Amino acid sequence: MNKKARALGKELVRLGIISNEQLNEILREIDGKSLVRVIAEKGFASERMVAESLAKALGYEYIELSNIQIDPTVLALVPEDVIRKYNIMPFELKGNKLKVAISDPSNVLAIDDLKVITGYEIEPYVSTESEISNSIEMMTRLDADVKEFTEIGLEEETNEEMKVMEEVESEDAPIVKLVNAILTEGVRSRASDIIIEPHENEVRVRYRIDGVYHEIMKTAKSTQLGIITRIKILANMNIAEKRVPQDGRINMLIDGRQVDFRVATFPTIHGEAAVLRILEKGSIMIELDSLGFLPEQLEVFKDAIKRPWGAIIVTGPTGSGKTTTLYSSLNMINDVGRNIITVEDPVEYRLEGINQVQVNPQAGLTFATALRSILRNDPDIVMIGEIRDAETATIAIESALTGHLVLSTLHTNNAAGVFTRLIEMGIEPFLISSAIDCVVAQRLARKLCDYCKEPYKPDSDFLKSVGFSDEDISKIDALYKPRGCDYCSKTGYKGRTGLYEVLKNSDQIRELVLGKATTDEITEKAKEEGMRTMLECGLHKVMKGITSIEEVLRVVS
């Protein structure tokens, strides 16, 4: 061990990570520990610094396992005792090559053993000892929980529901650990949603990451009742009711952070399914400047939310980031001198210093009834989670005309569509034209991975066909496209950015609204007055290398 540690240590000395004196001190005290761990414990260098330096020196790629979607089926290729013996983590099989994370890339014996055991060519990647150890514990625990509960489920099924109820009440039960693992890994994977889907012979679990669903695991059909029942218990739902959809909420402490899950269950032909929206309070505390507005768009929007009255409507499909935009706006204008009240269904995030009302239709507390009540409390700013009906729309518009700043959402395809949609709901055009100050339409596009995006020279005719102007085309030397690497889980994308169009109401647009002009007519006038469409916003980000043409067309077209 000392001979091998000394050789590795000398390489680190050569790289300038530690000194000869530090190496001698480490070798005197190593006592069965790994060289890298002792270096980190003594504070000579971080584990990551050592791992990255070794990877570079030996010609390997460094990876962060916490940023990688590990394929659970790959674990079955390597016995657990071998994984723990060499502190390695197999994470992907591509063709005849098995990709393996290892903390000591000079360990030829480990690589040779893996080749013999698996029959595959081994492609080593360097990671820190701690990350590999954490991944081993997480993946083997999840695998064990699935196997343990599956074995229980495959036993003779007499009084099945009673047996499951006994299981889900115990914190040490396999099904409880399995559900906890699914929720925890969803948060760690940056998922926005978790969907648990029963099929004829299995149960599938998928995470929605950066707006796209990825299959994470499949379990035996016998786990279905236990998983759904446990989720219902956590969300305070009626576990006996399986015929109608239910809504609930789970609050958990994960990695030291408070995380809420908004839960919805619904019956399918193969049993109950569950969708969990992950609501992490920290993720909503985003500055408006970081959302993706173009500078001129941000200036118009900030000017609107600083006004004492008027209506600001944010529009877009479900999952387009409307709530984030509204909450970021409230964070910006929230101070002790203002009375801010929100009406939401449900309250997704708790905001300090703001009075938030959760609607409850079963108790008679709808958006409309809640609004009537809170307007008697003299609020300065009112946020309405969504305008769903004519009554709510009327109260919102009238509130904006009587000295309140009103923020709300609506479902339309673009900014100009808000005016025509409200007219269709029965609101008088003269009220709409006077009350609405600003409309924001938005989508979320995936950002290209900074580690692997590839430059390419696009065809001019193609660029013109997707919407680039001749002036823009003349400025383009290269654009970028996704490739895929371990950092982005082979997707080529990491994170998301907003694509916006911000329509500032004007005298000319008010005249069009009064005349019940079409959406296209209002859009054209707004563009004449300087509005950038979502497509234009997206193409601007394509030119900046932030996203790809294909991604912009996917979310905007």
Secondary structure, DSSP 4 states (H G I P E B T S, - for coil): -HHHHHHHHHHHHHTTSS-HHHHHHHHHH-TTS-HHHHHHHTTSS-HHHHHHHHHHHHT--B--GGGS---HHHHTTS-HHHHHHHTEEEEEEETTEEEEEES-TT-HHHHHHHHHHH-SEEEEEE--HHHHHHHHHHHHHHHHHHHHHHHHHTS--SSHHHHHHHHHT-TTSHHHHHHHHHHHHHHHTT-SEEEEEE-SSEEEEEEEETTEEEEEEEEEGGGHHHHHHHHHHHTT--TT--SS-EEEEEEEEETTEEEEEEEEEEEETTEEEEEEEEEEHHHH---GGGTT--HHHHHHHHHHHTSSSEEEEEE-STTSSHHHHHHHHHHHH--TTS-EEEEESS--S--TT-EEEE-BGGGTB-HHHHHHHHHTT--SEEEES---SHHHHHHHHHHHHTT-EEEEEE--SSSTHHHHHHHHTT--HHHHHHHEEEEEEEEEEEEEPTTT-EEE---HHHHHHHT--HHHHHH-S-EEE----TTTTTSSEEEEEEEEEEEE--HHHHHHHHTT--HHHHHHHHHHTTPPPHHHHHHHHHHTTSS-HHHHHHHH-
